[in-house]
Amino acid sequence: MTLAPDHKPTFADLTLGERLGKAMPVLLVPILVVLGFIAIGVPSSWLTLTVSGLAMGMMIFIMASGLTLVFGLMDVINFGHGAFISVGAFVGVSVLIALGDWTGAASLLLNMSAISLAVLAAMAVTGALGWGFERVIVKPVYGAHLKQILVTVGGLIVIEQLIHVIWGPDEIFINRPEMLKGAVTFAGAAMEKYRLLAVGIGLVLFIAMRMVLRRTKIGLIVRAGVENGPMVEALGYRLRLVFIGVFVAGSALAGLGGVMWGLYQEVITAGMGEEMMVLVFIVAIIGGLGSVEGAFIGALLVGLLQNYVAFLEPKLALVSNIALMTAILMWRPQGMLPVVKAK
Amino acid sequence: MIIKLLSGDQPRSAILTGLLLVILVCLAGAPFIFDGVRPLDTAARICIFILLAASYDLLLGYGGIVSFAHTMFFGLGAYGVALASTHLGRGFDALLVGSLSGALAAVVLALLIGLFSLRVRAIFFAMITLAVASAVAVLVSQFSSLTGGEDGLTYKIPRVLTSANRVGEFMGTRITGKVLNYYLVFGASLVLFLLLLRIVNSPFGRVLQAIRENDFRAEAIGYRVIWYRTTATCLSAAVAALAGSLFAIWLRYVGPDTTLSFEIMLDILLMVVIGGMGTMYGAVIGATLFILAQTYLQNLMGGASEATASLPLVPDLLNPDRWLMWLGILFILSVYFFPTGIVGRLRERRAS
């Protein structure tokens, strides 16, 4: 018997180009910020726009995260997600209006507790609604995309109309709590307090979500389920239960996003969820369906780009998102950070 | 002869045949059978929406592709006619140029969207069309110097087609340009509908159905799935744009609400699903029922709402403005329990 031929397998080092390609999705956000600085030229306006872009991006991310996870886990595309955004906004705003004394007082503690209560109520309602939606609307149509799209669109219509029945057909105007009005000035740039708060909440949520997904057992099951569902089920986990949990959590997050968006715009309509769905879909597609990190990066890109473009050329703001999506799909047809499916 | 006109695709149900004949006769004789302006307007709407729903059925029912940009193509056709009539002056050449350029723009846009989204995953298509359609709607309302913005455009069509043109009397009905206009809409819709029927019963249509049933297998047999899907998208966009042109010729007005809004998109979805996906005749039944319900049922709901005014919540639920909710519920139920729609049900009855 002869010895095995002498050979040393070596892994070729990644070239600079390959490394850059891997890091590119993460680098896109700073690149966009720098480009924005060059295009705008005035540091103070650039800082204001960047903060509002980040705030908008964070809010879109909160709404999009649930949708993208639900798709990754169970291949369910939920066009009714926007309804949860609207419902969340209406519930939250109703609570805020009911707590008018708290929001009107010039006390940070009272203001924040009013907002917390509104957010909790909105998340509870949309979470419960999401559970019902999953049971009644989505469950019978697993595995059939065409029917899923049709049925969830039907659900969207019905919920939107129910909002009209309960809250009336008119839009509701809402004032931000007293302490969150106005702006702080930093280096000559005015930054609205509320936007800073939104950026903070978004960051905390993203880090928390990442921690849950990366460091906990349930996160491990969810990630494994996204990658290879049948195998996880074969190991004895009831993926259906996990999925319902993710669906409910995603709906509750949509509700939270709705409250935050409502306070950001200071006006809410039953159609707002439907309008936001456009951005949510763009974000989910350019991030790569099923990828939370991708949705985060995508949301920041969309938020920043929209604010920069709205400053430079107001009429092109919405088209800029389509252009961004087109460019990214040309570069990576599956989205920036596609979820690898083991099939 | 008739079978050849229908491309060999017969209704295959006695009740369905009867219903289709009634609809055809009523639409063909609408100016003589019914009196007044409103029924004629309803009939014209039915013709146009039958065509629109049928072109959507080519995509949804035969191709298995969900698009939310169908109103965008519809709107492109309508705005094509409106812009041409505004800038070229009234005349048939303006109508022709407008319709053709609208249809061409729709095909180009459909080709771009199709190549972009269908090459990855068919499910991307639904989301991307939603995004693009909303962007176009915003653009149209923002570039108000060209499109009239939210107010839309009113323009003049050839005098021959307006009610100012008196032709004479026939069977006790005064024939005006409006009637001629109606027959233009009716004739064009009928021809285009038969053309669609021809397309879905051609080898191309069969391949499309094969792809709908199992795209992987169709690809394996050797059909370029993306090519077929994109072609279907372009064809359906072109027909939708022509339907839009007819709508613009009939209304003499275009605006974002009447041609581009998401509500109309939902209406088309409902028509196709309730009528029966993948049958073409379903579009006829669905669109007719829907337009009739939209025109006349809302009055009924208003009456019911007033009659129950003393009860809590019920009058709000029965408010005519809430009729979309009941349609939504009907829509969900029909996807669950009658996935084949009215036409599918009628055909099953015969088979059993």
Interface residues (C-beta under 8 A of the other chain):
Chain A: I77 F79 I137 P140 V141 H145 L146 K147 I149 L150 V151 V153 G154 G155 L156 I157 V158 Q161 L162 H164 V165 P169 E274 E275 M277 V278 F281 I282 A284 I285 K315 L318 V319 N321 I322 M325 T326 L329 M330 P333 Q334
Chain B: L60 G64 V66 F116 S117 R119 V120 A122 I123 F124 A126 M127 I128 L130 A131 V132 S134 A135 V138 L139 Q142 F143 F262 L266 L269 V273 L313 D316 L317 N319 D321 R322 L324 M325 L327 G328 I329 F331 I332 V335 Y336 P339
